[in-house]
Amino acid sequence: QAAIAIPLLNMLSTSVENLRDRATRLAPQMERCRAIAQAVSREETTFLGGGSVPTQEIETYCIALSPADGSADRLATRLRQGKFPVVGRIQKDAVLLDLRSVPPRLDTALVEAILALDVHESETQED
């Protein structure tokens, strides 16, 4: 029960297979966004506690978002400033969204936040 009640334990106990399945399912949905050139599921490692315990690596799956236009920094900024802020890390000219830090109940909201980049872009162009 502690793994369910305590978010960190829940995230740590999530299987890599579960993360891979989610990343494989979500990446094509995110790739429908015109602001995204490519969204791919990628096996990665992350650090326990968001880097606060730098010696404790753990396997994870990320969705790597490559911007259609501009830099990964610009894409990351746009994601952070959205109605539903999304924070990722930049690596090799892509924004990585680590699904170990996203509860499955937020998967739909995460995809909607990515797709909202198109809506925000069109609103900005109209101004």
N, C-alpha and C positions, 0 to 999 in steps of 0.2 A: 504493500500500500504506500510506502514511503516514496517509491519511484513515481507514483501517480501524483501524490500530493506535493512533492517538491520538484519544481520545474527543472533544476539542474540535474537531479538524479534521473528524471524522465528523459531528458535530452541525452544523457550519457548512456542510458540503457537502450536507446533506440538502435536497432540492428543496422549494419551497413547495407544489408539487402533491402530493408525498408527504405532507407535514404536513396539508394540507387533506383528503386522502383518509382519513388516520387519524382526524382530528378528526371528520369526518362519520360515520365508522363507530363511533367510541367514544362520542360524545355520547348517542345514544339508549340505549345500554346503561347509561350512568351515570344517565340520567333515570328508570330503573326504581327507583332508590333513593327511599324515602319521604321521606328527609331533604332531597331535592333537588326544588325546584319546577320548575326548568327547567335543562337542559344544552344549550348551543348551541355550535356551531362558529363561531369568530370569527377573522377575519384581524386581526392586530395587528403591532406592531413591538416589538422588544426590543433590548436593548443588548448588545453584544459583551462577554463576560466577566461577565455578571450585573450590569452597571453599572460595572465597573471601568474601562471605556473608554467614557465617556458620550457621546462624539462619534460612535461607530460603531454606527449603527442597522442592524438586519437584519430582514427580513420573516419572520413566523412565523405559525403558527395555534395558537390556544388553544381550550380548552373552557371556556366561562364557566358556572360553577355558581351558580345562584341558590338560596338556602336556602328550604326549605318553611316553616321556622319559625325565628325569631330573625334575627340579623344575619350578614352575611358574615364579620365578625370571629370570631364564635362558630363558624361552619362551618369556617373556616380553622384555628382552634385544635383542633377535633375531628379534622380531617384530620391535623394534625401529631402528635397524641397517639395515633393508631391503631397497631395492630400493625405495619402497613407505613406508616410516616410519609409523608405527601404534603405537599409545600410548594408553595403557589401564591402569587400576588400578588392583592391586593384592588383592584378597580377598579369604580367605579359599582355598588356594592352586590352584587358578584359575586366569586367566587374564580376567578381565571384559572389554568388549568393549561397551561403552555406546552409543547407537544409537541416543540419543538426541544430541550428539555432532558431529554426522556424517550426513552431508546433504545426502538426498536420491540419488542425482546424483552421489555420490561416493560409492554407495553400491557395484557395480561391481568391482571397484578398490580395495575396502576393501577385498572382497573375493579373488581376484587375489593376493593380498599381503599375505594373509594367505596361499594360495596354493603355492606361490613362496617359502615358507619355504622348501618344498620338493626339489625344483630345486636347491636352495642354498645348501642344505644338500648334494645332490649328487655331486655337483661341488666341495664341500669341501672334500669329500671322495676321489675324483679322484686326488686331488693335492698331 
